[in-house]
């Protein structure tokens, strides 16, 4: 399997304070693994394409707000990595990929953001995939906080299937016409989470491209209200890999603050992609 890892040191040095301290420990732990020699490593950079996608995704007012808060460059660099990974997957240069980030994205809507998120990296990647002729896409969000920003940006496109597992509040919704599914799994264990995964994945049987928003704040020792384990992440990724079959599979890092959890969880996920 051709597995790509997208990383930039700025994610650890300039990322949002709650998120950045986990980045380098996780990356260093990954690089120490024997299987790391089988991975392909990429350092993202920002191009005019990424500025264009940003302007199509968010309002000028929102972009100016992010600039004023000092996170424009690292947030756009994070999104650039996700877009670049999506491009390489869509053009058959990789089979799967994992993107580190300095800021998260799934709470970033067209004209707002919160919760350590600034620019919606996944929504920008979806725009790029559409430009490349990829139309039917699954976004599976397993960060335990509802991906309201992603839903704000893609909810009206029935070709984007949004399966969102969360634990923060009861925002459960089922929109079969527009393929938006919000599933409350408060205090979910590995068993409960994997059962829900098996129930909802068949709704995305016909997709061409699969994106997973991966937050290790879902770990039982991190700050979310899931109670998942590293073994649960391994099994989750094995099932996602099996479901994807020959289709591109892109993992995008989201929430999580504990360096010791990141240093276990992220290498475990990436190893399971091989």
N, C-alpha and C positions, 0 to 999 in steps of 0.2 A: 504493500500500500504506500502511495506517495502522500505523506503527511507533512503539511507545512505548519511552521510556528512563526507568528508575527509578533515582534517584540522591539521596543525602543527604550533605551535607558531613561529617556525623559518621562516615561510613564512612572518610574520609581522616584525620580527626582522632582518632577513638577506636577504630578497628578494630585487629585483631591486628597486632602490629608487623611481622611478615613480609609481610603482605598490604597494609597500609594505604598504604604509600608509592607504590604503583602506581596508586591510585585517582584522585587529582586530576590527575596528568599525562595519564592516559587520557581523563578527562572533558574536560579543557581542550583536548586535541588533537581530540577529537570536535567540540566546540563551534566550533572554527575551520574545520571543513570546510564547503564550500559547501552540501552536501546537508543540513546540520544544521537548516536552516530547514524542512525537510520532516518532521522528527521531532516527536513529541509528548513533552514532558518532564514528569515527575511526581516529586514529593517525597513519599516514604512517611511515614506516621505510625502510631503504635501505638494500637490500639483494644481494647476488651474482647474482640472476636472473636479477635484475635491471641493474647491471654492464654488464651482458651478452647482454641484450636487447639494452643497450646503444651502445655497440661495434658493434652490428649488424646494428644499425640505422645510426650512425655517424662515420666519419673517425677518426683515431687516431690523426691526425693533428688538427681537429676541437676540439676534447676533450681536447687536451693539451692547445689550445687557451683559452677555457673556464676556465680551471684551472688557467691559468695565470691571467685571469681577476677577479678571486676570486668568481665565481658563481657556481663552479662545484657542491658543496655539496647541496646547496639549489635548484639548477635546477634539480639535480638527485632525490632529495627528492620529489620535485613537481611531477616529472614523476612517481616516485614510487607510489604515491597516486593514480594517474590516472590508472596505471597498476593494482594496487590492487583492485580498484573499478571495473574495467573491469572484473577481475577474479571473483569477488563475484557476479556480475551480470550474467556472463556467466554460472556460476555453481548454479544458482537459489537460492542464498542466499539473494539477494536483487532484487527489481523490478526496481528501479531507483536510481540514485546517483548524488550528486553534489560535485565536487572537487575544493577546494580552491588551489591556487598555489602561490609560491613566485616569480617565473619567468614564462613568457608565453612561447608558443611553436610553434605557427603556422608560424613564419618567420624563423624557423630553418630548413635548408635543410641538405643534407648529409654532406656537407663540408663548410657550412657557416651559419651565423645567424645574425640577426639585430633586431631592434625594440623591445628591452626588452626581446627578446627570446634567449634561449641558446640550450636547448635540446627539440626535438619534442616529447612531452609527448603523444600526440594522436597517432603518428606513432609507438611509442614503444608499446602502448596498442594494436594497430592493430596487431603487430607481435605476441604478447602474445595471442590474441584471435585466430589467425591462428593456433598457437600451440595447443589450446584447441578445435580445430575443427570448429570454427566459420569462415565461408568463405565470406559470402556476407554482407558487412557492409556499412552503410551510415555515412559519415562525413558531417554534415551541419554546415558551418562556417558563423556566423552572425556578427562577429567582422567587423567593417567597413573598415578594411585594408586588402588587398588581402592576403590570406594564401598561399603565394608562396612556403614556405618551405614544407608545407604538400603536395602540388602538386608535388614538386620536388621528394618527397619520395614515393608517392603512385600512381602517374599519369599513370603508365604503367600497373596497375593491374585493369582489367575491373570489377572485383568483388568488388572493393571499389568505391562506388559512392560518388563523391566529389561535393557537391553543395555549392558554395562559393558566398555569397552576400557581395558586398563591395562598397566603395564610393571613394577610394583614387585616382585612376587613371583609365583610360579606358583600362583595361586589359581583356575585355570581351572575352570569348571563349566558344565554344560549341563543345565538342568532344563526340558525341553519341556512338561511337564505344568503347571508353575507359571510358565512363561515367564520364567525367569531365565537369562541368558546372560553368563558372564564369559569374556572373550577376552584371552589374554595376547599382547601385541604388543610385546615388549621391543625397544627400539631402532628402533621403526617410523619409516620415512620417510613422506612424503606419499603416495607410491605404494602402499606396503603398507597404510597406514591407510585410504586411500580404497577399496582393494580389499576390505578387511574390512567397511567400511561397506556397500558394495554387496552383499556376501554376506548380511549380517544384517538389513538394513533390511526386506526382504520379510516377515520374521517378524512385523512390526508393521503389516501392510497394513490391518487393520481398525480401527485405533485412532481415537478421536475427538479426541484432544488430544496434542500432542507437546512434551516438555520436554527441552532439551539442557543438561547440566551441562558448562559450558565452562571448562576450565582452561588458561591459556596457559603453565603449567609444562610443557606438552607441546611448547613451542617448543624448537628446537635450541640456543638460547642461554639457556634458563631451567633450573630445577633438576630437572625430571623426566627420565625416560629414554625419551621419544619424541624424534624429531628432525624435528618438523614446522616449516613455514614460514608466513609470513603469506599467501603465495599458496595454500598448502594450506588455511588457514582459510577463505579466500575460496571455494575450490572446495567444501570441506566444507559451508559454509553455503548455497551455491547448490544443492547436492544435497539438503540438508535442506529448503530452501524448495520445491524441485520436488516432493519426496516429500510434503510437507505439503499441497500443492495449496491447497484452500480451508480446511483445518483450522488451528486456532490453533497457533502455534509460539512457544514461550517459551525464551529463553536465560537461564541463570543463571550468573553468574560464580563460579568456584571458585578453584583454585590458581593460583599465579604470583606472582613477587616482583619481577621486573625492570621498573622504570618505563618504560624505553625500548622494551621489548617490548610492554608493555600499551598504550603510546601509539600503536603501529602496529597491533597485533592487534585490539584492541577496536573502533576505528573501521572497520577493514576488515570485520569481521563485521557490524557494524550497517549499513554501506553495502550489503553483500550482501543484507540483509533487505529493502531498499527495492525 
